[in-house]
Amino acid sequence: MENQIRKIAEEYFRPEEIDSVSFLNGRAVVTILNSGENEETAALLREKIKSLPGVKKASVIFTAEKKPQGLHPQEEKWQIRGVKKIIAVASGKGGVGKSTTSVNLALALSSLGQRVALFDADIYGPSIPTMLGYEGVGPVSYDGKILEPFEYMGIKSMSIGTLVGKDTPLIWRGAKACGAIQQLLTDVNWGETDIMVIDMPPGTGDIQITLSQKLNFSGAVIVSTPQDIALIDAVKGVNMFRRVDVSILGIVENMSYYICPNCGTRADIFGHAGAQAAAQELKVPFLGEIPLHIDIRSTSDSGTPIVYSQPESPYSQAYKEIAGKIISELA
């Protein structure tokens, strides 16, 4: 049925303008990549599709988004002064410890001699101010135009969480959220920075696509847990970055296993080696395992991440090993 719908759509729009075609439970949806809506043509297309047997409803959606490959001019990119390389830390779904991983990887990269900045792009659930211990502190601007980044624990950072109340929900559509992210990224005095780590929102939506198109990412790190449902979403994350021509630095398996503090027995609570198997299947590097341990959670909640507060712990060493692999991949 979808092939039939696409053939009809090609009678009204060029093939390259047809972004997607779907048919489910009697409803057909055609998404058109077009900078201007043409309601008259859309109405004709809807009526033609509804004439097909089994089609109860037809929708034509216009989007002004261009395909990623069409974004060639350098001036269309967001320019972040002083930043040499940018990496995304992303996850296909929430709840896998992406922000905790972002913070500790940034600190680990710093401990290995890199000048590091950490940007909180998780605009609907910003947690970096809490994890780095400056929650409730407002940003400073010396000229009323450019913000100064927060400098805590040897890294620079910025988050929307410093501009809104802790309990204030941001009820913004994608365009407004992306505009806020652009301003926070480009209107900050980052100074000389070797690596910027961007804590991405979970999922594969509008903000993630916009950031991937507008920033010169050096690569992406995908965070997952071992269970199947998380891995399915991690694969989606990998494929999204590939579609927008961002290389994958590797996959991190978070909450990989638990070691009993009393007897030393290892328990694979969420499964074992799932992310490693997914990395092999996707032909991307497997960066390492981070265990499930209360110290990792409690130190992040208290504003003293484990890489900073317990630098010699085995958990900190796990983050540092992954950071070393990332530096190698970037090189």
matplotlib code that plots the C-alpha trace (Angstrom):
import matplotlib.pyplot as plt

x = [0.0, 2.8, 4.3, 0.9, 0.6, 4.1, 3.4, 0.3, 2.3, 4.9, 2.2, 1.9, 5.4, 9.0, 10.3, 13.0, 10.4, 8.6, 10.3, 8.1, 5.0, 3.2, -0.1, -1.5, -5.0, -6.6, -4.7, -2.2, 0.3, 2.6, 5.3, 6.6, 9.9, 8.9, 9.6, 6.1, 2.7, 0.5, -2.9, -4.6, -2.2, -2.3, -6.2, -6.0, -3.4, -5.6, -8.6, -6.6, -5.2, -8.6, -9.9, -7.6, -9.4, -8.8, -7.8, -10.2, -8.2, -5.3, -3.0, -0.4, 2.2, 4.6, 7.9, 10.4, 13.3, 15.8, 17.5, 20.7, 22.8, 21.5, 23.2, 26.4, 27.2, 29.5, 27.8, 24.7, 26.5, 26.5, 29.9, 31.2, 34.3, 37.3, 36.0, 38.1, 36.1, 32.5, 31.2, 27.6, 26.7, 23.3, 20.8, 17.9, 15.7, 15.7, 16.7, 20.0, 22.3, 23.2, 23.7, 25.7, 27.9, 28.3, 29.5, 31.9, 33.3, 33.9, 35.7, 37.7, 38.7, 39.9, 41.9, 43.7, 44.9, 42.1, 40.6, 36.9, 33.5, 30.2, 27.0, 23.6, 21.4, 18.8, 16.6, 13.5, 15.3, 18.6, 20.6, 24.2, 23.9, 22.8, 25.6, 28.3, 27.1, 26.0, 22.3, 20.5, 23.5, 22.7, 25.1, 27.3, 27.8, 30.3, 29.1, 25.4, 25.8, 28.2, 27.7, 30.6, 30.5, 30.5, 33.9, 33.6, 36.0, 38.3, 35.7, 33.5, 29.8, 26.4, 22.8, 19.3, 18.8, 20.7, 18.1, 14.9, 13.6, 14.2, 10.5, 9.6, 8.7, 9.8, 6.7, 8.4, 8.0, 11.1, 11.9, 11.9, 13.9, 16.5, 16.7, 17.5, 20.1, 21.7, 21.9, 23.4, 26.0, 27.1, 26.8, 29.1, 32.8, 34.1, 37.8, 40.2, 38.5, 39.9, 36.7, 33.1, 30.9, 27.2, 24.7, 22.0, 18.3, 17.2, 15.6, 15.8, 13.6, 13.7, 16.4, 18.8, 18.4, 18.9, 22.0, 23.4, 22.9, 24.0, 27.1, 30.4, 30.3, 33.5, 31.5, 28.8, 28.9, 25.8, 24.9, 22.8, 22.0, 22.2, 18.5, 16.9, 14.5, 17.3, 19.5, 16.7, 16.6, 20.4, 20.4, 18.0, 20.3, 23.3, 21.2, 20.0, 23.6, 24.6, 21.8, 23.0, 26.7, 27.9, 30.5, 29.9, 32.8, 31.4, 28.8, 29.0, 27.2, 26.0, 24.7, 26.4, 26.7, 26.5, 29.2, 27.9, 29.9, 29.6, 30.5, 32.0, 29.6, 28.9, 25.2, 24.2, 20.9, 20.0, 21.6, 25.2, 27.2, 24.2, 25.7, 29.0, 27.0, 25.1, 28.3, 29.7, 26.6, 26.6, 30.3, 31.1, 33.6, 32.6, 34.0, 33.5, 31.3, 30.2, 28.9, 25.8, 26.9, 25.3, 28.4, 28.1, 24.5, 25.0, 28.0, 26.2, 23.1, 25.3, 27.1, 30.5, 30.6, 32.7, 35.5, 36.1, 35.4, 36.8, 39.4, 41.2, 38.1, 37.6, 34.5, 36.4, 39.0, 36.3, 35.3, 38.9, 39.5, 36.5, 37.8, 41.1, 39.5, 37.5, 40.6, 42.1, 39.1, 39.1, 42.7]
y = [0.0, 2.4, 2.0, 2.8, 5.9, 7.0, 6.6, 8.8, 11.4, 11.5, 12.7, 15.9, 16.4, 15.6, 12.3, 14.1, 16.2, 13.1, 12.5, 9.7, 7.7, 5.6, 3.6, 2.2, 1.3, 2.9, 6.2, 7.3, 10.0, 11.7, 14.1, 16.6, 18.4, 21.8, 25.3, 26.5, 24.8, 24.2, 23.5, 23.2, 20.4, 18.8, 18.6, 16.9, 14.4, 13.6, 12.9, 10.7, 8.7, 8.3, 6.7, 3.7, 0.7, 0.5, 4.2, 5.8, 9.0, 10.8, 13.5, 15.6, 17.2, 19.9, 20.6, 23.3, 21.1, 20.2, 16.9, 16.9, 16.4, 19.8, 21.7, 22.6, 26.3, 26.8, 30.0, 28.1, 26.3, 27.7, 29.1, 28.4, 30.5, 28.9, 25.3, 22.9, 19.7, 18.9, 15.5, 14.5, 12.2, 10.8, 8.0, 6.6, 6.8, 8.4, 6.8, 5.2, 7.5, 9.8, 13.0, 11.2, 9.7, 13.1, 14.8, 12.1, 11.8, 15.5, 15.4, 12.3, 14.1, 17.0, 14.8, 13.5, 17.0, 18.2, 21.7, 20.7, 22.4, 20.7, 22.0, 20.9, 20.6, 18.5, 21.6, 19.9, 18.1, 20.1, 18.4, 19.6, 22.5, 19.9, 17.5, 20.1, 21.9, 25.3, 24.8, 28.1, 30.3, 32.7, 33.3, 36.4, 38.8, 41.6, 43.4, 42.5, 40.4, 37.5, 35.1, 33.8, 30.0, 28.4, 27.0, 24.1, 21.2, 22.3, 22.3, 25.1, 24.6, 26.2, 25.1, 26.5, 25.2, 28.3, 30.7, 29.1, 27.9, 24.3, 23.5, 25.5, 23.4, 24.6, 24.3, 25.2, 23.9, 22.7, 25.9, 28.0, 25.4, 25.2, 29.0, 29.0, 26.4, 28.3, 31.5, 29.6, 27.9, 30.9, 33.8, 32.3, 33.1, 29.6, 30.6, 28.1, 24.7, 21.4, 19.3, 20.4, 17.6, 18.2, 16.3, 15.7, 15.3, 11.6, 10.4, 11.3, 14.4, 17.9, 19.2, 16.3, 16.7, 20.5, 20.2, 17.5, 19.8, 23.0, 21.9, 20.5, 17.4, 15.4, 12.4, 11.0, 8.7, 6.5, 5.5, 2.4, -0.1, -3.9, -4.7, -5.2, -2.3, 0.2, -1.4, -1.1, 2.7, 2.9, 1.4, 4.1, 6.7, 5.4, 5.3, 8.9, 10.2, 8.2, 9.8, 13.3, 12.3, 12.4, 9.6, 7.3, 7.3, 4.3, 2.9, 2.9, 0.3, 2.0, 0.1, -2.8, -5.0, -4.9, -6.1, -7.0, -5.0, -7.8, -11.0, -9.6, -11.5, -10.0, -9.7, -8.8, -7.2, -5.9, -8.6, -9.0, -7.6, -6.4, -3.1, -4.8, -7.2, -4.2, -2.3, -5.3, -5.7, -2.0, -2.0, 0.8, 0.8, -0.5, 2.0, 0.2, -0.8, 1.4, -0.6, 0.0, 1.4, 3.7, 6.0, 6.9, 8.0, 9.6, 11.7, 13.0, 14.0, 15.8, 17.8, 16.0, 13.5, 10.4, 11.2, 14.4, 13.2, 9.7, 9.9, 6.7, 4.5, 1.7, 3.5, 6.6, 4.6, 3.1, 6.6, 7.5, 4.5, 5.4, 9.0, 7.8, 5.8, 8.8, 10.9, 8.2, 8.1, 11.9, 11.8]
z = [0.0, 0.8, -2.6, -4.2, -2.1, -3.0, -6.7, -6.4, -4.4, -7.2, -9.5, -7.5, -6.0, -7.1, -5.7, -3.7, -2.0, -0.6, 2.8, 4.0, 3.4, 6.0, 6.2, 9.4, 10.5, 7.4, 7.7, 5.1, 6.0, 3.4, 4.6, 2.0, 2.3, 1.0, 2.1, 1.2, 1.7, -1.3, 0.1, -3.3, -4.4, -1.0, -1.3, -4.7, -3.3, -0.3, -2.4, -4.8, -1.9, -0.3, -3.5, -2.8, -1.2, 2.5, 3.0, 5.5, 6.0, 4.2, 5.6, 3.8, 6.1, 4.9, 6.6, 5.9, 7.0, 4.3, 4.1, 6.0, 2.9, 1.6, 4.4, 2.7, 3.2, 6.1, 7.1, 8.0, 10.8, 14.3, 15.1, 18.7, 19.1, 20.7, 20.6, 18.6, 18.7, 19.7, 20.7, 21.5, 24.3, 23.4, 24.1, 22.3, 25.4, 28.8, 32.1, 30.9, 32.8, 29.9, 31.9, 34.6, 31.8, 30.2, 33.4, 34.4, 30.9, 30.7, 34.0, 32.9, 29.6, 31.8, 34.0, 30.9, 30.0, 27.8, 28.1, 28.4, 28.2, 29.0, 27.5, 28.7, 25.7, 27.6, 27.7, 29.1, 31.9, 32.6, 35.3, 34.8, 37.4, 40.0, 39.1, 39.1, 42.3, 41.0, 41.1, 41.8, 40.7, 37.8, 34.9, 34.7, 31.7, 31.9, 28.8, 28.8, 25.6, 26.2, 29.1, 31.1, 31.5, 34.9, 35.9, 38.3, 38.9, 36.1, 33.3, 31.8, 31.5, 30.6, 31.0, 30.6, 34.1, 35.4, 33.7, 34.9, 38.3, 39.3, 39.3, 36.2, 33.2, 29.8, 27.6, 24.3, 20.8, 18.9, 17.1, 20.3, 22.2, 19.4, 19.4, 23.1, 22.6, 19.8, 21.9, 24.9, 22.7, 20.6, 23.1, 25.7, 26.3, 26.0, 25.7, 24.3, 24.5, 23.2, 23.5, 24.1, 25.5, 24.7, 26.9, 24.3, 25.0, 24.9, 21.7, 18.1, 17.7, 16.4, 18.8, 18.1, 14.3, 14.4, 16.6, 14.3, 11.3, 12.8, 14.7, 13.4, 15.5, 15.6, 16.7, 19.0, 22.0, 22.5, 26.0, 26.6, 29.3, 28.6, 28.4, 25.0, 25.1, 25.7, 23.0, 20.4, 21.1, 21.1, 17.6, 16.5, 18.0, 16.0, 12.8, 13.3, 13.6, 10.6, 8.5, 9.4, 8.6, 12.2, 13.0, 15.9, 18.4, 20.2, 22.5, 26.3, 28.4, 31.6, 34.6, 33.1, 36.2, 40.0, 42.5, 45.9, 48.5, 51.0, 49.0, 45.8, 43.6, 40.2, 39.2, 35.6, 36.6, 33.2, 31.1, 30.0, 27.1, 25.1, 24.1, 23.1, 20.8, 19.4, 18.7, 16.9, 14.8, 14.0, 13.3, 15.7, 18.6, 22.0, 24.5, 27.8, 30.7, 33.7, 36.6, 38.7, 42.0, 44.6, 44.8, 41.1, 41.7, 45.1, 44.1, 41.1, 43.1, 45.7, 43.1, 43.4, 40.5, 41.2, 38.8, 40.8, 44.3, 44.1, 41.3, 42.2, 42.5, 40.0, 38.8, 38.0, 36.2, 34.0, 32.9, 32.3, 30.2, 28.0, 27.8, 26.6, 23.9, 22.8, 22.6, 20.4, 18.2, 17.8, 16.8]

ax = plt.figure().add_subplot(projection="3d")
ax.plot(x, y, z, "-o")
ax.set_aspect("equal")
plt.show()
